[in-house]
Amino acid sequence: MPASPVMRVLIAVAGVLVISLAGAWLWLDSLFEEPGTPSVPSVAGALGAHSVLAIFAHPDDEQSVAGLLIRAHERDGAVTRMITATRGEAGTPLPQVSRPEELGIIRHAEVLKNGWALGLEEQEVWDYPDGGLSDADFETYVGRLMERMQAWQPDLVVTFWPESGLSWHPDHRTAGRAATEAVRRLRELDPEHAPRAIAYILAPSRMMRQFGGETGQLIVDNQPAPNMQMPGEAWAKVRGWQIHASQRDYLQHAYGFPTRVIYSLYDKEHYYVVEF
């Protein structure tokens, strides 16, 4: 029996909707891509790194490099470690899971738990003030990083690009700048035992231009083009936001989409890698 005119209209409308939704999804997905960037299964593996040190500012910053850390540990057998400069006590809880004065304690515990889940062999959470890392004594901070690098002798350091900090946060930029300076000084002092490469995590430029507003444009204008990309292990990042319970709803609050949806689109990590 042939379809009625009304049914034919409904089928046509449904087809248009499906095509429109598919097109919108493909467009959104394209915003998280960096065409032309060489892809590798693992940044640490591509660089032959046997020891990796991540240097970040806040609990949950490691979410941006979860893919690198997991694959370095599980795929390449590298020793992975991390230093987090602050306890994140000045953050905004999303949702609130504790008394405000206890947020630093909670976030300290969350980053230790997530670090264990990512396979970190060692990690340290320092006591610099959240939101005040850029005001701390830079020489002391660099010196502390150098001491840990000398003790752990990482082949690869992972951090923020100093000029953009992934999100333009001043603490992020300071962490990247201090990590870079620590590596530079160690390369001058003892190049044989100093890190051989730095991998800077970058923000997806198209997405930042589209949705990041003025800050997003600043980030894009102040970061280099990536020269290496790898799978982001989205499943671990979804898990990580559950572990970081005080920040669990951060992505949805910031971008308006559920965390799983965001990571189904944002499924790669983009890096600017400097080798020495």
Secondary structure, DSSP 8 states (H G I E B T S, - for coil): ----HHHHHHHHHHHHHHHHHHHHHHHHHHHT--TT--B-S-HHHHHT-SEEEEEESSTTGGGGGHHHHHHHHHTT--EEEEEEEE--TTS--SS--S-GGGHHHHHHHHHHHHHHHTT-SEEEEEEE-TT-GGGS-HHHHHHHHHHHHHHH--SEEEEE-TTTTTT--HHHHHHHHHHHHHHHHHHHH-GGGS-SEEEEEE--HHHHHHHSHHHHHHHHHTS---SEEEE--HHHHHHHHHHSGGGTTHHHHHHSS-HHHHHHH--EEEEEEEE-
